[in-house]
């Protein structure tokens, strides 16, 4: 039985890989949304009172989304070159992991950061 293959970057793609590649990109999108949620939750729980609490809980995810849209997203107004792009992603994902860890959930923060780094590694390896 012959299985159709084609070149994708340096990887040979077999039919089931299309699904795996799509799942990896779907995971990436989920991680991006989760980072915004974790930033909001962690910022809210920092212990500030009154309007400052709400300003940080709304402002932190908005700042991360603006950073992402301007420099990291595939259709960014200025797509950062690769070493800088990775560092900016690390700021967003690391900030989210730190925020939720500081809010009392260090295991969740560590798991989130590990999953984000694994996802980024696969994106790099698979040239996504």
C-alpha positions in Angstrom: 0.0 0.0 0.0 1.4 3.4 -1.0 1.0 6.3 1.3 1.2 9.8 -0.3 3.8 12.1 1.1 4.9 15.6 0.4 7.7 17.9 1.7 6.8 20.4 4.5 9.9 22.3 5.5 12.4 19.6 6.5 9.7 17.2 7.6 8.0 14.7 5.4 4.3 15.0 5.9 2.2 11.8 6.0 -1.6 12.1 5.9 -2.3 11.9 9.7 0.3 14.6 10.3 -2.1 17.2 8.8 -4.3 16.5 11.8 -1.5 16.7 14.3 -0.2 20.0 12.8 -3.8 21.4 13.0 -4.1 20.3 16.6 -0.8 22.0 17.5 -2.1 25.3 16.0 -5.4 24.9 17.8 -3.5 24.3 21.0 -1.5 27.5 20.4 -4.7 29.5 20.0 -6.1 28.0 23.2 -2.8 28.9 25.0 -3.1 32.4 23.8 -6.6 32.8 25.1 -5.7 31.0 28.3 -2.8 33.5 28.8 -5.2 36.4 28.7 -7.5 34.7 31.2 -4.7 33.8 33.5 -3.3 37.4 33.4 -6.8 38.7 34.3 -7.3 36.2 37.1 -3.8 36.6 38.6 -3.9 40.4 38.3 -7.2 40.5 40.1 -6.0 38.3 42.9 -2.8 40.3 43.6 -4.3 41.9 46.6 -4.9 45.4 45.3 -8.1 47.1 46.4 -10.9 48.9 44.7 -10.4 50.4 41.2 -6.7 49.5 41.1 -7.7 45.8 41.3 -10.0 46.1 38.3 -7.7 48.4 36.3 -4.9 45.8 36.6 -7.2 42.8 35.9 -8.4 44.5 32.7 -5.2 46.3 31.8 -2.8 43.4 32.0 -4.6 41.2 29.4 -5.3 44.2 27.2 -1.5 45.1 27.2 -0.7 41.4 26.4 -3.2 41.3 23.6 -1.8 44.6 22.2 1.7 43.3 22.3 0.7 40.0 20.7 -1.3 41.7 17.9 1.5 44.2 17.2 4.5 42.0 17.1 3.7 38.2 17.4 0.5 37.4 15.6 0.9 36.1 12.0 -0.8 39.2 10.7 1.0 41.6 13.0 1.7 45.1 11.9 5.4 44.5 12.4 6.2 40.8 12.8 9.2 40.6 15.2 12.2 38.6 13.9 12.6 35.2 15.5 14.8 35.6 18.5 12.8 38.7 19.6 9.5 37.1 18.8 10.3 34.2 21.1 11.3 36.6 23.9 8.0 38.5 23.5 6.0 35.3 23.6 8.0 34.3 26.7 7.0 37.7 28.3 3.3 37.0 27.6 3.2 33.3 28.5 5.7 33.7 31.4 3.7 36.7 32.7 0.6 34.6 32.7 2.3 31.7 34.4 3.7 34.1 37.1 0.4 35.8 37.6 -1.5 32.6 38.3 1.4 31.3 40.4 1.4 34.5 42.5 -2.4 34.1 42.9 -1.8 30.8 44.8 -1.7 28.3 42.0 2.0 27.5 41.3 1.4 24.1 39.8 -1.0 25.5 37.3 1.5 28.3 36.4 4.3 25.8 35.9 2.1 23.4 33.8 0.9 26.3 31.7 4.4 27.5 31.0 5.7 24.0 30.2 2.8 23.4 27.8 3.4 26.7 26.1 7.1 26.0 25.7 6.5 22.5 24.3 4.0 24.0 21.9 6.5 26.6 20.8 9.2 23.9 20.3 6.8 21.9 18.1 5.9 25.0 16.1 9.6 25.7 15.5 10.4 22.0 14.6 7.4 21.7 12.2 7.9 25.2 10.7 4.4 26.3 11.5 
